[in-house]
Amino acid sequence: MFYIVVSSITILAFILLIFAIYYNKFQFAIIKINEAEENADLYLNKKFDLLKRCSPIIRKELRKKKILEEVEKLPVGEFNHFELNEALNKAYNNLFQIIDDHEKLLKSENLLGILNELNDNEEDLMASIKFYNDTVVGFNRLITSFPSNVIRLFFRYKRKEFYSQEKHEIFEILKDDEKKTD
């Protein structure tokens, strides 16, 4: 009888230890994802502000009223960070298309300064997005693998989305590879 009680307590302690380990892995991943989202939001807002600062300079230089209007009309508060990223990327590409079409814009020191800031911000944003996507891959792997998927059921964790479809496809490939090895 004593051995049964000791064995039961040992097994229960082992299960609780496994639960605690995977719960902590989820919490660590959630903290990293939140940090990455905050960083991405910061860089997206800065990108928005920099694009808005380019608009009046380009209008003045080209004497056109309808340049980069999509930036000023963006309902930034209504977008999630994925949608905002896509909208700002379109505006960013549009800006450089306008600059390619009108090389005289490159003579404006104000615009060049903003473009340099925009380039630096874009590098930081890409690093932030990569960190977010990499962290989401780990989080989604926890959700789909045993024994952490049992913990997911208790706390109702859901899969997180990626910034790009490419990263999502990589996760699906990794998930399929894990199933093949099991």
C-alpha positions as CSV (number, residue, x, y, z in Angstrom):
1,M,0.0,0.0,0.0
2,F,2.8,2.4,0.9
3,Y,4.5,1.8,-2.5
4,I,1.3,2.5,-4.3
5,V,0.9,5.9,-2.5
6,V,4.5,6.8,-3.1
7,S,4.3,5.8,-6.7
8,S,1.1,7.8,-7.2
9,I,2.6,10.9,-5.6
10,T,5.8,10.5,-7.7
11,I,3.7,10.2,-10.9
12,L,1.5,13.2,-9.9
13,A,4.7,15.2,-9.2
14,F,6.1,14.3,-12.5
15,I,2.9,15.3,-14.3
16,L,2.9,18.6,-12.5
17,L,6.5,19.2,-13.3
18,I,5.9,18.6,-17.0
19,F,2.8,20.8,-16.8
20,A,4.8,23.6,-15.2
21,I,7.6,23.3,-17.8
22,Y,5.3,23.6,-20.8
23,Y,3.2,26.3,-19.1
24,N,6.3,28.4,-18.6
25,K,7.3,27.8,-22.3
26,F,3.9,29.1,-23.4
27,Q,4.3,32.1,-21.0
28,F,7.8,32.9,-22.3
29,A,6.6,32.7,-25.9
30,I,3.6,35.0,-25.2
31,I,5.9,37.5,-23.6
32,K,8.2,37.4,-26.6
33,I,5.3,37.8,-29.0
34,N,3.9,40.7,-27.1
35,E,7.3,42.4,-27.1
36,A,7.7,41.8,-30.9
37,E,4.2,43.2,-31.5
38,E,5.0,46.3,-29.6
39,N,8.2,46.8,-31.5
40,A,6.5,46.2,-34.8
41,D,3.8,48.7,-33.9
42,L,6.4,51.3,-33.0
43,Y,8.2,50.9,-36.3
44,L,5.0,50.8,-38.3
45,N,3.8,54.1,-36.7
46,K,7.2,55.6,-37.4
47,K,7.0,54.4,-41.0
48,F,3.5,56.0,-41.3
49,D,4.8,59.3,-39.9
50,L,7.8,59.3,-42.2
51,L,5.7,58.6,-45.2
52,K,3.3,61.4,-44.2
53,R,6.3,63.8,-43.9
54,C,7.4,62.9,-47.5
55,S,4.0,63.8,-49.0
56,P,4.1,67.7,-48.7
57,I,7.7,67.8,-49.9
58,I,6.9,65.8,-53.0
59,R,3.8,67.9,-53.7
60,K,5.8,71.1,-53.4
61,E,8.6,69.8,-55.7
62,L,6.2,68.4,-58.3
63,R,3.5,71.0,-57.9
64,K,0.8,68.2,-57.8
65,K,-1.9,67.9,-55.2
66,K,-2.6,64.2,-55.6
67,I,0.7,62.6,-54.5
68,L,0.8,59.9,-51.7
69,E,-2.8,60.7,-50.8
70,E,-3.3,57.0,-49.7
71,V,-0.9,57.6,-46.8
72,E,-2.9,60.6,-45.4
73,K,-6.2,58.7,-45.8
74,L,-5.1,55.5,-44.0
75,P,-7.4,54.7,-41.1
76,V,-4.4,53.7,-39.0
77,G,-6.4,53.1,-35.8
78,E,-8.7,50.7,-37.6
79,F,-6.0,48.4,-38.9
80,N,-4.4,45.6,-37.1
81,H,-0.6,45.5,-37.5
82,F,-0.8,43.0,-40.4
83,E,-3.1,45.2,-42.4
84,L,-1.2,48.3,-41.5
85,N,2.0,46.7,-42.6
86,E,0.5,45.8,-46.0
87,A,-1.0,49.2,-46.5
88,L,2.3,51.0,-45.6
89,N,4.3,48.7,-47.9
90,K,2.1,49.7,-50.8
91,A,2.6,53.4,-49.9
92,Y,6.3,52.8,-49.5
93,N,6.6,51.2,-52.9
94,N,4.5,54.0,-54.4
95,L,6.8,56.5,-52.9
96,F,9.9,55.0,-54.5
97,Q,8.1,54.6,-57.8
98,I,7.4,58.4,-57.7
99,I,11.0,59.1,-56.9
100,D,12.1,56.8,-59.8
101,D,9.8,58.6,-62.1
102,H,11.0,62.1,-60.9
103,E,14.7,62.0,-60.2
104,K,14.7,65.8,-59.5
105,L,13.2,64.8,-56.1
106,L,16.6,63.5,-55.0
107,K,17.9,67.0,-55.0
108,S,15.8,67.8,-51.9
109,E,17.9,67.5,-48.8
110,N,14.8,67.3,-46.6
111,L,13.4,64.4,-48.6
112,L,16.8,62.6,-48.6
113,G,17.0,63.0,-44.8
114,I,13.5,61.5,-44.5
115,L,14.3,58.7,-46.9
116,N,17.4,57.8,-44.9
117,E,15.3,57.7,-41.7
118,L,12.7,55.6,-43.6
119,N,15.4,53.2,-44.8
120,D,16.8,52.8,-41.2
121,N,13.2,52.3,-39.9
122,E,12.5,49.7,-42.6
123,E,15.6,47.7,-41.5
124,D,14.4,47.8,-37.9
125,L,10.9,46.9,-38.9
126,M,12.1,43.9,-40.9
127,A,14.2,42.7,-37.9
128,S,11.2,43.1,-35.6
129,I,8.9,41.2,-38.0
130,K,11.5,38.4,-38.3
131,F,11.7,38.2,-34.5
132,Y,7.9,38.1,-34.3
133,N,7.6,35.4,-37.0
134,D,10.3,33.3,-35.5
135,T,8.6,33.5,-32.1
136,V,5.2,32.6,-33.6
137,V,6.7,29.6,-35.2
138,G,7.9,28.4,-31.8
139,F,4.5,29.2,-30.2
140,N,2.5,27.4,-32.9
141,R,4.8,24.4,-32.6
142,L,4.0,24.3,-28.9
143,I,0.3,24.3,-29.8
144,T,0.5,21.4,-32.2
145,S,2.9,19.1,-30.3
146,F,2.4,16.8,-27.4
147,P,2.4,17.3,-24.4
148,S,2.1,21.1,-24.7
149,N,-1.0,20.8,-26.8
150,V,-2.8,19.4,-23.7
151,I,-1.9,22.6,-21.9
152,R,-3.1,24.6,-24.8
153,L,-6.6,23.0,-24.3
154,F,-6.6,24.1,-20.6
155,F,-5.8,27.7,-21.4
156,R,-7.4,27.9,-24.8
157,Y,-4.3,29.2,-26.6
158,K,-4.9,29.7,-30.3
159,R,-2.5,29.7,-33.2
160,K,-0.9,33.1,-34.0
161,E,-0.8,34.6,-37.5
162,F,2.4,35.5,-39.3
163,Y,3.3,38.7,-41.1
164,S,4.0,36.9,-44.4
165,Q,2.4,33.9,-46.1
166,E,5.9,32.6,-46.7
167,K,6.6,32.0,-43.0
168,H,3.2,30.3,-42.6
169,E,4.1,27.9,-45.4
170,I,7.4,27.1,-43.7
171,F,5.5,26.3,-40.4
172,E,3.2,24.0,-42.3
173,I,6.2,22.2,-43.8
174,L,7.8,21.8,-40.4
175,K,4.6,20.5,-38.9
176,D,4.3,17.9,-41.7
177,D,7.9,16.9,-41.1
178,E,7.2,16.4,-37.4
179,K,4.2,14.2,-38.1
180,K,6.4,12.0,-40.5
181,T,9.0,11.5,-37.8
182,D,6.4,10.5,-35.1
